[in-house]
Amino acid sequence: MAQESMTADERVWSALRLEKPDRVPVIPTLLPEPAAGLAGVPQAKVASDNQAVVQAVFDVYDRIGGWDNIYPATYKPIQLQAAGVFPMKMRIPGVDLDDQTPFQLDEQEVLKPEDFEKIAEMGFDAFFEEDFLWRVSDLTPETRAEEMTKIMVGGGMFLGECAKREIKPLFLANGLHPFFLLSLTRSMIPFTQDVFYKPEPVERALRRMTTDLIEKQLRIVKQTGIDIFMCSEERAGGFFFSPAHFERFWWPYTQEIVETLWAEGIVTLFHLDTDWIKNIPYFKKLPKGSAVLELDSTTDIFAAKEMLRGHLCLKGDVSAASLSIGNPEDIAAYCKRLIDGVGGDGGFILGTGCSVPPDAKFENLRAMIETGKTYELTRG
């Protein structure tokens, strides 16, 4: 049995600082869609009611007995579109889908080649608000304002529930990496063709978007008081792109983001889907302790640990498949292997590989949480 002598926040930051906490921190990525599945709430309900989202998340949290810092989960899908988090066409449960199907992103070639110059000139946020949002959404300026107000109210409810339980969100500042954002809005094949055949406009857009992202996230972090910025990326790694393209179109902007935020004491949490094993050595170039790599179970987390041991914290990587079709015994055994093999000398947060899936079994998630909270951390 692990002995606790730290608060949850102290435990998390001990791991971020590459120290040995009293036990490994445990933080599943529980978003509204899996929370609905685990709480027995229709997907259409959490897609239409911020209060239902917050209630579903904390229903699961309380029934399991809690974990360390919690992922912020307060949104309806349409609010992700309205805020530019996912500036894409969407299919919504209860509207475009049946009540039990989670929302879907409908990736289409909406961003056009000439838009790269507009973004470079005015910035993506201004371009999105003045032009792009209305290409992908049925919102009006009035309904968008209403949804933005509702998400703020939902965020207030979420923080209120955190305060009742004396826990903190892991982060509040978050966004897509500029490269990933362009790939989603342009769509993958056309964007890849742009990168290969017409790279200069892409680079000009990336340059402006990186500058704006740093300025925006510095402001948000200072407002929230939580010194973590979560940056999502799924398409820049070696699974899709060569090292030469990675070095030209992703790494310089990433290094600038991390180093600028780190100079202000802010840690960048990278959510890295797909296999990044070919790219892991690059992260050794970042300042020690400046970032966390959240891996989705396709990257070999044990190999990543050997490359980054004592340099950056890792988070992961109980797979979505195991949570949905596995069994508690196997999940507990894998969590113990992670704790011993990746967390034995600190610098590790036990988490899910990407998100908890919408069809996760409650007993499987509970096995992950309970194992992390009770298994003795190897001291070696």
C-alpha positions as CSV (number, residue, x, y, z in Angstrom):
1,M,0.0,0.0,0.0
2,A,1.4,3.4,-1.0
3,Q,1.7,5.9,1.8
4,E,0.5,9.4,1.1
5,S,2.3,12.4,2.5
6,M,1.5,14.9,-0.3
7,T,-1.5,16.8,-1.5
8,A,-2.6,15.9,-5.0
9,D,-1.1,19.2,-6.4
10,E,2.2,18.6,-4.6
11,R,2.3,15.1,-6.0
12,V,1.7,16.2,-9.6
13,W,4.3,19.0,-9.5
14,S,6.8,16.6,-7.9
15,A,6.4,14.4,-11.0
16,L,6.7,17.4,-13.3
17,R,9.9,18.4,-11.6
18,L,11.3,14.9,-12.1
19,E,11.3,14.1,-8.4
20,K,10.0,11.1,-6.6
21,P,6.5,11.7,-5.2
22,D,5.0,9.8,-2.3
23,R,3.2,7.7,-4.9
24,V,2.7,8.1,-8.7
25,P,0.1,10.7,-9.6
26,V,-3.0,9.3,-11.3
27,I,-4.8,11.5,-13.9
28,P,-7.1,9.8,-16.5
29,T,-8.2,11.9,-19.4
30,L,-11.9,11.9,-18.6
31,L,-13.8,14.0,-21.2
32,P,-17.5,14.6,-21.4
33,E,-18.2,11.8,-23.8
34,P,-16.7,8.9,-21.7
35,A,-18.1,10.5,-18.6
36,A,-21.5,10.3,-20.1
37,G,-21.0,6.6,-21.0
38,L,-19.7,5.7,-17.5
39,A,-22.5,7.8,-15.8
40,G,-25.3,6.3,-17.9
41,V,-26.1,9.7,-19.5
42,P,-27.1,9.9,-23.2
43,Q,-24.5,11.6,-25.4
44,A,-27.2,14.0,-26.6
45,K,-27.6,15.2,-23.0
46,V,-23.9,16.1,-22.5
47,A,-23.9,17.6,-26.0
48,S,-26.7,20.0,-25.1
49,D,-26.2,20.9,-21.4
50,N,-23.1,22.1,-19.7
51,Q,-24.5,21.3,-16.2
52,A,-25.0,17.7,-17.3
53,V,-21.4,17.5,-18.4
54,V,-20.1,18.7,-15.1
55,Q,-22.5,16.4,-13.2
56,A,-21.4,13.3,-15.3
57,V,-17.7,14.0,-14.8
58,F,-18.0,14.3,-11.0
59,D,-20.4,11.4,-10.7
60,V,-17.6,9.2,-12.1
61,Y,-14.9,10.9,-10.0
62,D,-16.9,10.4,-6.8
63,R,-17.9,6.8,-7.5
64,I,-14.3,5.8,-8.1
65,G,-13.1,7.6,-5.0
66,G,-11.3,10.4,-6.8
67,W,-7.8,10.8,-8.3
68,D,-5.2,13.6,-8.5
69,N,-5.6,16.8,-10.6
70,I,-8.5,16.5,-12.9
71,Y,-8.9,17.3,-16.6
72,P,-11.1,20.3,-17.3
73,A,-14.3,18.9,-18.9
74,T,-17.0,21.5,-19.1
75,Y,-17.9,21.9,-22.8
76,K,-20.6,21.0,-25.3
77,P,-19.2,20.1,-28.8
78,I,-20.7,23.2,-30.4
79,Q,-18.7,25.3,-28.0
80,L,-15.5,23.8,-29.1
81,Q,-16.4,24.9,-32.6
82,A,-17.5,28.4,-31.5
83,A,-14.3,28.9,-29.5
84,G,-12.1,27.7,-32.3
85,V,-10.8,24.8,-30.3
86,F,-12.0,22.5,-33.1
87,P,-12.8,24.9,-36.0
88,M,-14.4,22.2,-38.1
89,K,-17.8,21.0,-39.3
90,M,-19.4,18.8,-36.6
91,R,-22.1,16.2,-36.3
92,I,-23.9,16.4,-32.9
93,P,-25.8,13.7,-31.1
94,G,-29.5,14.4,-30.9
95,V,-29.2,16.6,-33.9
96,D,-27.2,14.9,-36.7
97,L,-26.6,11.6,-34.9
98,D,-28.6,9.4,-32.6
99,D,-28.7,10.2,-28.9
100,Q,-26.1,7.6,-27.9
101,T,-23.4,8.4,-30.5
102,P,-20.6,10.8,-29.4
103,F,-20.1,13.9,-31.5
104,Q,-18.0,13.6,-34.6
105,L,-15.6,16.0,-36.3
106,D,-16.3,16.2,-40.1
107,E,-12.9,17.0,-41.6
108,Q,-13.3,18.7,-45.0
109,E,-11.1,20.9,-47.2
110,V,-12.5,24.2,-46.0
111,L,-9.3,26.3,-45.6
112,K,-8.0,27.3,-49.0
113,P,-4.4,27.9,-50.2
114,E,-5.0,31.7,-50.4
115,D,-6.0,31.7,-46.7
116,F,-2.5,31.1,-45.5
117,E,-1.6,34.7,-46.5
118,K,-4.7,36.0,-44.7
119,I,-3.6,34.1,-41.5
120,A,-0.1,35.4,-41.8
121,E,-1.3,38.9,-42.1
122,M,-4.2,39.1,-39.5
123,G,-3.6,36.0,-37.3
124,F,-5.7,32.9,-37.1
125,D,-8.0,34.1,-34.3
126,A,-9.1,37.2,-36.2
127,F,-9.4,35.2,-39.4
128,F,-11.5,32.6,-37.6
129,E,-13.9,35.2,-36.1
130,E,-14.3,37.3,-39.2
131,D,-14.4,34.6,-41.8
132,F,-13.6,30.9,-41.2
133,L,-16.2,30.1,-38.4
134,W,-19.0,31.0,-40.7
135,R,-17.8,28.5,-43.3
136,V,-18.0,25.5,-40.9
137,S,-20.8,26.4,-38.6
138,D,-24.5,27.2,-38.6
139,L,-24.0,29.6,-35.7
140,T,-24.8,33.2,-35.9
141,P,-22.9,36.0,-34.1
142,E,-25.7,36.0,-31.5
143,T,-25.8,32.3,-30.9
144,R,-22.1,32.1,-30.8
145,A,-22.1,34.8,-28.1
146,E,-24.6,32.7,-26.2
147,E,-22.5,29.6,-26.4
148,M,-19.4,31.4,-25.3
149,T,-21.3,32.7,-22.2
150,K,-22.6,29.2,-21.4
151,I,-19.1,27.6,-21.6
152,M,-17.9,30.2,-19.1
153,V,-20.8,29.4,-16.8
154,G,-20.0,25.7,-17.2
155,G,-16.4,26.4,-16.3
156,G,-17.5,28.2,-13.2
157,M,-19.6,25.1,-12.2
158,F,-16.6,22.9,-12.8
159,L,-14.3,25.0,-10.7
160,G,-16.9,25.1,-7.9
161,E,-17.1,21.3,-7.9
162,C,-13.3,21.1,-7.8
163,A,-13.3,23.5,-4.8
164,K,-15.8,21.3,-2.9
165,R,-13.4,18.4,-3.2
166,E,-10.2,20.4,-2.7
167,I,-8.7,19.4,-6.0
168,K,-7.4,21.4,-8.9
169,P,-7.7,21.1,-12.7
170,L,-4.5,19.9,-14.3
171,F,-4.6,22.9,-16.6
172,L,-7.0,25.5,-18.0
173,A,-4.9,27.0,-20.8
174,N,-5.0,24.7,-23.9
175,G,-4.9,24.8,-27.7
176,L,-3.9,23.0,-30.8
177,H,-0.4,23.2,-32.2
178,P,-0.5,25.6,-35.2
179,F,0.7,22.8,-37.5
180,F,-2.2,20.5,-36.3
181,L,-4.7,23.3,-36.6
182,L,-3.8,24.0,-40.2
183,S,-3.9,20.3,-41.0
184,L,-7.4,19.9,-39.6
185,T,-8.8,23.0,-41.3
186,R,-7.2,22.4,-44.6
187,S,-7.7,18.7,-44.3
188,M,-4.9,16.2,-44.2
189,I,-4.1,15.4,-47.8
190,P,-4.3,18.9,-49.2
191,F,-2.2,20.2,-46.3
192,T,0.4,17.5,-46.8
193,Q,0.6,18.5,-50.5
194,D,1.0,22.2,-49.4
195,V,3.9,21.2,-47.1
196,F,5.6,19.3,-50.0
197,Y,4.9,21.6,-52.9
198,K,4.1,25.1,-51.7
199,P,5.8,25.4,-48.3
200,E,6.5,29.1,-48.0
201,P,2.9,30.2,-47.4
202,V,2.5,27.5,-44.8
203,E,5.6,28.7,-43.0
204,R,4.4,32.3,-43.0
205,A,1.1,31.2,-41.4
206,L,2.9,29.0,-38.9
207,R,5.2,31.9,-38.0
208,R,2.3,34.3,-37.2
209,M,0.3,31.6,-35.4
210,T,3.2,30.7,-33.2
211,T,3.7,34.3,-32.1
212,D,0.0,34.7,-31.4
213,L,-0.3,31.4,-29.5
214,I,2.6,32.3,-27.2
215,E,1.1,35.7,-26.4
216,K,-2.4,34.3,-25.9
217,Q,-1.4,31.4,-23.7
218,L,0.9,33.6,-21.5
219,R,-2.2,35.8,-20.9
220,I,-4.5,32.8,-20.1
221,V,-2.0,31.1,-17.8
222,K,-1.5,34.3,-15.8
223,Q,-5.3,34.7,-15.5
224,T,-5.9,31.2,-14.3
225,G,-2.8,30.8,-12.1
226,I,-2.2,27.2,-13.2
227,D,1.3,27.1,-14.8
228,I,0.6,24.4,-17.5
229,F,-0.3,24.9,-21.1
230,M,-1.8,21.8,-22.9
231,C,-0.8,21.6,-26.5
232,S,-2.4,18.9,-28.8
233,E,-0.7,17.5,-31.8
234,E,-1.5,14.3,-33.8
235,R,0.1,14.7,-37.3
236,A,3.6,16.1,-37.2
237,G,5.4,13.0,-35.9
238,G,7.3,10.3,-37.7
239,F,4.2,8.2,-38.3
240,F,3.2,10.8,-41.0
241,F,6.2,13.0,-41.8
242,S,9.9,12.6,-42.4
243,P,12.5,14.0,-40.0
244,A,13.3,16.7,-42.6
245,H,9.7,18.0,-42.6
246,F,9.4,17.6,-38.9
247,E,12.5,19.7,-38.4
248,R,11.3,22.4,-40.8
249,F,7.6,22.7,-40.1
250,W,7.1,21.6,-36.4
251,W,10.2,21.6,-34.3
252,P,11.4,25.2,-34.5
253,Y,8.0,26.6,-33.6
254,T,7.5,24.0,-30.9
255,Q,10.9,24.8,-29.3
256,E,10.0,28.5,-29.3
257,I,6.7,27.9,-27.6
258,V,8.2,25.7,-24.9
259,E,11.2,27.9,-24.2
260,T,9.3,31.1,-24.1
261,L,6.6,29.7,-21.8
262,W,9.3,28.0,-19.6
263,A,11.0,31.3,-19.1
264,E,7.8,32.4,-17.3
265,G,7.7,29.2,-15.3
266,I,5.1,27.5,-17.5
267,V,5.2,23.8,-18.3
268,T,4.0,22.7,-21.8
269,L,1.9,19.4,-21.7
270,F,2.0,17.8,-25.1
271,H,-0.8,15.5,-26.0
272,L,0.8,13.4,-28.7
273,D,-1.4,10.9,-30.5
274,T,0.1,8.4,-33.0
275,D,3.6,6.9,-32.8
276,W,6.2,9.5,-31.9
277,I,9.1,7.2,-31.1
278,K,11.3,8.6,-34.0
279,N,10.8,12.1,-32.7
280,I,11.3,11.5,-29.0
281,P,15.1,12.4,-29.1
282,Y,14.3,15.9,-30.2
283,F,12.6,16.6,-26.9
284,K,15.9,16.2,-25.1
285,K,16.8,19.5,-26.6
286,L,14.2,21.3,-24.5
287,P,15.1,22.6,-21.1
288,K,15.0,20.0,-18.3
289,G,11.5,19.8,-16.8
290,S,9.9,22.3,-19.3
291,A,7.5,19.8,-20.8
292,V,5.4,16.7,-20.3
293,L,4.8,14.2,-23.0
294,E,1.3,12.6,-22.8
295,L,1.5,9.5,-25.0
296,D,-1.5,7.6,-26.4
297,S,-0.2,3.9,-26.2
298,T,1.0,3.7,-29.8
299,T,4.4,5.3,-28.9
300,D,6.6,2.8,-26.9
301,I,6.5,4.6,-23.5
302,F,9.2,2.4,-22.0
303,A,11.6,3.3,-24.9
304,A,10.6,7.0,-24.5
305,K,11.5,6.8,-20.8
306,E,15.0,5.5,-21.6
307,M,15.5,8.4,-24.0
308,L,14.2,11.1,-21.7
309,R,15.0,9.7,-18.2
310,G,15.7,12.5,-15.8
311,H,14.9,15.2,-18.5
312,L,11.1,15.3,-19.1
313,C,8.1,13.9,-17.4
314,L,5.9,11.3,-19.2
315,K,2.2,10.7,-18.8
316,G,0.2,7.7,-20.0
317,D,-0.6,5.2,-21.3
318,V,-3.4,2.8,-20.4
319,S,-4.9,2.1,-23.8
320,A,-8.5,2.9,-24.8
321,A,-8.9,-0.6,-26.1
322,S,-7.9,-2.1,-22.7
323,L,-10.4,0.1,-20.9
324,S,-13.2,-0.9,-23.2
325,I,-12.6,-4.6,-23.9
326,G,-10.0,-5.6,-21.3
327,N,-10.4,-6.8,-17.7
328,P,-9.4,-5.3,-14.4
329,E,-6.7,-7.8,-13.7
330,D,-4.8,-7.1,-16.9
331,I,-5.2,-3.4,-16.4
332,A,-3.8,-3.6,-12.9
333,A,-0.9,-5.6,-14.0
334,Y,0.0,-3.1,-16.8
335,C,-0.3,-0.2,-14.4
336,K,2.2,-1.9,-12.1
337,R,4.5,-2.4,-15.0
338,L,4.2,1.3,-15.9
339,I,4.8,2.4,-12.3
340,D,7.9,0.2,-12.0
341,G,9.3,0.7,-15.5
342,V,8.5,4.4,-16.1
343,G,7.8,5.8,-12.7
344,G,10.4,4.1,-10.6
345,D,12.7,7.1,-10.5
346,G,10.0,9.8,-10.7
347,G,9.0,11.9,-13.6
348,F,5.8,10.0,-14.4
349,I,2.0,10.5,-14.2
350,L,-0.2,7.4,-14.7
351,G,-2.8,8.3,-17.2
352,T,-4.8,7.0,-20.1
353,G,-3.5,6.5,-23.7
354,C,-5.4,9.5,-25.1
355,S,-8.9,9.7,-23.6
356,V,-10.9,7.2,-21.7
357,P,-13.1,5.8,-24.5
358,P,-16.9,6.4,-24.5
359,D,-17.5,2.7,-24.1
360,A,-15.1,2.1,-21.2
361,K,-16.1,-0.3,-18.5
362,F,-16.4,1.3,-15.1
363,E,-14.5,-1.6,-13.4
364,N,-11.6,-1.2,-15.7
365,L,-11.2,2.5,-15.1
366,R,-11.5,1.9,-11.3
367,A,-8.8,-0.8,-11.6
368,M,-6.4,1.8,-13.2
369,I,-7.1,4.4,-10.5
370,E,-7.0,2.1,-7.6
371,T,-3.7,0.5,-8.7
372,G,-2.1,3.8,-9.1
373,K,-3.2,5.0,-5.7
374,T,-2.2,1.8,-3.8
375,Y,0.7,0.2,-5.6
376,E,4.1,1.0,-3.9
377,L,6.3,3.1,-6.1
378,T,9.6,1.3,-6.8
379,R,12.5,3.1,-5.2
380,G,15.6,2.5,-7.2
